[in-house]
């Protein structure tokens, strides 16, 4: 017998479930740069959807601010057309329905404007990261911002966001982000 330590037996790694044994069926590793380049076009569209947030955001803020300049008598007359008697009931209960309506317009408009601005920033950063091929998390946040975007006008933002997610969730693209 020899004094050399006993070496453990070397076995090939076990295949994943459903994967046939052997390395002959494995596809060659994808080029990380080519995988990241597939994110450029969705990144541009995510940025465009984000820039479209300027329209509804600024319009809602403008409407909220302009509603403050509507004369109280005109607002009261218009509300009587839409819901007769409700305005007088509110006055009898000691409420100021004109001030409440103006506050709803103002804070609702500013709220939509702020949300649109935040989604614009997230879409710009996420789309820029897609173009640059950096930060999988920020790329995903940009795609989510496109989906939630009021500037995407519903289906357009939804389509661009889902397309970006499909590209991001491809195994070769995710592997490209993990590669050094």
N, C-alpha and C positions, 0 to 999 in steps of 0.2 A: 504494500500500500504506500501511497505517496502522502506527503505532508501537505499537499495543496488542499485548500478548502473546497468543499463540494459546491459546485455551481448549480443554480436552479435551471431547470429545463426552459429554453426559450420557445415560446409558442407565438404564432401569429395572432394579432388582435382579433377578437370576435367581431363578426359583422353585426350591424344594426338589425333589429327585427325587420323582416321582410326583404332584406338585402341579401342577394346571393353571395356565397362565400367566394373569396378570391378578389384580387385587385384588377382583373382584366375588364370588368364591367364599369369601373369607376370612370366618370368623365374627367378630362384633364381640368386642373384648377383654372377658374376664370381669371381673366386679366382685371385687376381691381380698377385700373384707370378706365377701361372700356365700360365696366359696370357703372362707375360713377358718372360717366358721360351720358348714360341713359337718363339721368336725373335732370339734365340741363333744360330740356323742353318743358317738362312739368313744372320746374322751378320758375321759368319765365311766366308761365300761365298763372301760377300761384301769386306771383308779384302783381300781375295785371288784375287779378281778382281783388287783391288787397287794395290796389289803387282805386278800384271801383267803389271802395267803401267811402271815398271822399264825397261822392254824390249824395247818398242817403244821409250820411252823417251831417254834412253841412246843411242840407235841406231841412232836416229835423230840428237842428239848432236854430236855424233861421225862422222856421214856423213858430217855434216856442218863443223866440224873442219878439216876433211880430205880433203874436197873440196878446202880448202885454199892452200894445198900442190900440187895441180894439176898444172903442168906447163901451162903457158898461151898459148903456141903454140898448145899443145895437146887439150886444151879446145876449142880453136878456130877451129881446124881441125874437132873435133867431132861436133861442132855446125854447121859447113858448110855441114856436111852430112845430118843433120836433117832439116835444113832450108837454102838451098843454096841462097846466095846473101844477106840475112838479116844482116849478120855480117858486110859485107862491107858497107851496107847502114847506119848502126848505126855508123860506124867509120867515114863516110863522114859527118854525122851530128854532129860530134864532141863529140860523146859519147864514153865511154870506156866499151864495152859490156862484156869484160872478168871480169872486176872489179864488174860490176853489177851482173853478174851471180854468182860470188863467194859470193857477199853480200847476194843474195837471199838464197843460200845454207846455209850460216852461220847463218843469222838471222832467217830463217825459221826453221832450225834444233834446234837452241837454244829456239825459241818460243815454238815448240812442246814439247821440253824437260821440259821447265818451266811449261807448262800447265799440262803435265803428272805428274810432281812432286806435283803440287797443288792438282790435283785429287787424287793422292796417299794419301796425308795427310788427305784430307777430307774423303776418303773411310776408312782409318785406324781409324780415330776418330769416324766416324759414325758407323762403324762395331763394334768398341769397346763399344760404347754406347748401341748398340743393345744387345750385349752379357751381359753387366752389367745391362741392363734394366733402363737406365737413359736417360733423355733429348729427348723427342719426336722430337724436331726440329733437333737435330744433327743426330738422326736416319734417318730422312727424307733426310737430306743433304747427308748422306752416300749412301742411295739408289739412289739418283740423280747422285752422282758421279759415281756409278757403271754403270748407264745408259749412261752417257757421256764419259765414260772411253775409251781411245784408246787402253788400255791394255786388255780390255774385248773382243777384236777382234769382235766387232759388235754385233752379235746376242747373244753371251754368256753374255756379260755385260748387254745387254738389258733385257734378260730373268731374270737374277739375280736381277737387279734393280726393275723390275716390280713385281717379287715375293716378294721382301722385302717390296715394297709399299703396296701390297695386305695384307700382314701380319700386317703392321703398321696401316693401315686404318681400320682394324677390330674394331668394336665398343668395344669389351671387352678389346682389347689391349690399345686402347686410354683411356678407363675408368681406366685401371690399372695405366696409367701415371698420371691421375688426382687424384687417390686415395692417401691418406696421407701415 
